[in-house]
């Protein structure tokens, strides 16, 4: 329950910051889009179907939960 309360409080604080500085929201949208494209590119270039390499653990730059 405490995690939800902290999450909501942080969320409202973040929304207040976005109201005061709308350019932050634009930067986050662009950064999020680029990150999704990066994950898609890594997936496209992974070559998992070729079976040439052993599986490696994913890192943050590879995308979470890949």
ChimeraX commands (.cxc) that place a marker at each C-alpha (Angstrom):
marker #1 position 0.00,0.00,0.00 radius 0.5
marker #1 position 2.83,2.40,0.82 radius 0.5
marker #1 position 4.31,1.90,-2.64 radius 0.5
marker #1 position 1.08,3.06,-4.26 radius 0.5
marker #1 position 0.92,6.13,-2.04 radius 0.5
marker #1 position 4.51,7.09,-2.86 radius 0.5
marker #1 position 3.89,6.46,-6.56 radius 0.5
marker #1 position 0.81,8.70,-6.58 radius 0.5
marker #1 position 2.60,11.48,-4.70 radius 0.5
marker #1 position 5.55,11.35,-7.11 radius 0.5
marker #1 position 3.16,11.27,-10.06 radius 0.5
marker #1 position 1.32,14.40,-8.94 radius 0.5
marker #1 position 4.62,16.18,-8.34 radius 0.5
marker #1 position 5.80,15.20,-11.79 radius 0.5
marker #1 position 2.55,16.43,-13.37 radius 0.5
marker #1 position 3.01,19.76,-11.61 radius 0.5
marker #1 position 6.53,20.04,-13.02 radius 0.5
marker #1 position 5.21,19.25,-16.51 radius 0.5
marker #1 position 2.56,21.96,-16.15 radius 0.5
marker #1 position 5.21,24.51,-15.25 radius 0.5
marker #1 position 7.74,23.37,-17.87 radius 0.5
marker #1 position 5.94,21.91,-20.92 radius 0.5
marker #1 position 9.22,21.61,-22.85 radius 0.5
marker #1 position 10.20,18.80,-20.45 radius 0.5
marker #1 position 7.19,16.82,-21.71 radius 0.5
marker #1 position 8.31,17.32,-25.32 radius 0.5
marker #1 position 11.83,16.16,-24.45 radius 0.5
marker #1 position 10.45,13.07,-22.70 radius 0.5
marker #1 position 8.23,12.25,-25.69 radius 0.5
marker #1 position 11.17,12.45,-28.09 radius 0.5
marker #1 position 13.48,10.51,-25.77 radius 0.5
marker #1 position 10.85,7.81,-25.22 radius 0.5
marker #1 position 10.24,7.48,-28.95 radius 0.5
marker #1 position 13.95,7.20,-29.67 radius 0.5
marker #1 position 14.28,4.55,-26.96 radius 0.5
marker #1 position 11.45,2.50,-28.47 radius 0.5
marker #1 position 13.05,2.77,-31.91 radius 0.5
marker #1 position 16.40,1.71,-30.38 radius 0.5
marker #1 position 14.77,-1.39,-28.88 radius 0.5
marker #1 position 13.08,-2.19,-32.20 radius 0.5
marker #1 position 16.39,-1.79,-34.07 radius 0.5
marker #1 position 18.20,-4.06,-31.60 radius 0.5
marker #1 position 15.42,-6.64,-31.98 radius 0.5
marker #1 position 15.60,-6.40,-35.76 radius 0.5
marker #1 position 19.39,-6.83,-35.74 radius 0.5
marker #1 position 19.43,-9.56,-33.07 radius 0.5
marker #1 position 19.54,-12.47,-35.51 radius 0.5
marker #1 position 17.97,-14.82,-32.97 radius 0.5
marker #1 position 16.55,-17.03,-35.71 radius 0.5
marker #1 position 19.97,-17.68,-37.20 radius 0.5
marker #1 position 21.14,-19.51,-34.08 radius 0.5
marker #1 position 24.76,-18.43,-34.48 radius 0.5
marker #1 position 25.26,-17.04,-30.98 radius 0.5
marker #1 position 24.53,-18.13,-27.45 radius 0.5
marker #1 position 21.91,-16.17,-25.53 radius 0.5
marker #1 position 23.18,-13.17,-23.56 radius 0.5
marker #1 position 21.41,-11.46,-20.67 radius 0.5
marker #1 position 19.67,-8.19,-21.63 radius 0.5
marker #1 position 20.95,-4.88,-20.26 radius 0.5
marker #1 position 19.20,-1.53,-19.89 radius 0.5
marker #1 position 20.25,-0.37,-23.37 radius 0.5
marker #1 position 18.82,-3.58,-24.82 radius 0.5
marker #1 position 15.41,-2.78,-23.35 radius 0.5
marker #1 position 13.89,-4.01,-20.12 radius 0.5
marker #1 position 12.45,-7.50,-20.08 radius 0.5
marker #1 position 13.70,-8.39,-23.57 radius 0.5
marker link #1:1,2 radius 0.2
marker link #1:2,3 radius 0.2
marker link #1:3,4 radius 0.2
marker link #1:4,5 radius 0.2
marker link #1:5,6 radius 0.2
marker link #1:6,7 radius 0.2
marker link #1:7,8 radius 0.2
marker link #1:8,9 radius 0.2
marker link #1:9,10 radius 0.2
marker link #1:10,11 radius 0.2
marker link #1:11,12 radius 0.2
marker link #1:12,13 radius 0.2
marker link #1:13,14 radius 0.2
marker link #1:14,15 radius 0.2
marker link #1:15,16 radius 0.2
marker link #1:16,17 radius 0.2
marker link #1:17,18 radius 0.2
marker link #1:18,19 radius 0.2
marker link #1:19,20 radius 0.2
marker link #1:20,21 radius 0.2
marker link #1:21,22 radius 0.2
marker link #1:22,23 radius 0.2
marker link #1:23,24 radius 0.2
marker link #1:24,25 radius 0.2
marker link #1:25,26 radius 0.2
marker link #1:26,27 radius 0.2
marker link #1:27,28 radius 0.2
marker link #1:28,29 radius 0.2
marker link #1:29,30 radius 0.2
marker link #1:30,31 radius 0.2
marker link #1:31,32 radius 0.2
marker link #1:32,33 radius 0.2
marker link #1:33,34 radius 0.2
marker link #1:34,35 radius 0.2
marker link #1:35,36 radius 0.2
marker link #1:36,37 radius 0.2
marker link #1:37,38 radius 0.2
marker link #1:38,39 radius 0.2
marker link #1:39,40 radius 0.2
marker link #1:40,41 radius 0.2
marker link #1:41,42 radius 0.2
marker link #1:42,43 radius 0.2
marker link #1:43,44 radius 0.2
marker link #1:44,45 radius 0.2
marker link #1:45,46 radius 0.2
marker link #1:46,47 radius 0.2
marker link #1:47,48 radius 0.2
marker link #1:48,49 radius 0.2
marker link #1:49,50 radius 0.2
marker link #1:50,51 radius 0.2
marker link #1:51,52 radius 0.2
marker link #1:52,53 radius 0.2
marker link #1:53,54 radius 0.2
marker link #1:54,55 radius 0.2
marker link #1:55,56 radius 0.2
marker link #1:56,57 radius 0.2
marker link #1:57,58 radius 0.2
marker link #1:58,59 radius 0.2
marker link #1:59,60 radius 0.2
marker link #1:60,61 radius 0.2
marker link #1:61,62 radius 0.2
marker link #1:62,63 radius 0.2
marker link #1:63,64 radius 0.2
marker link #1:64,65 radius 0.2
marker link #1:65,66 radius 0.2
view
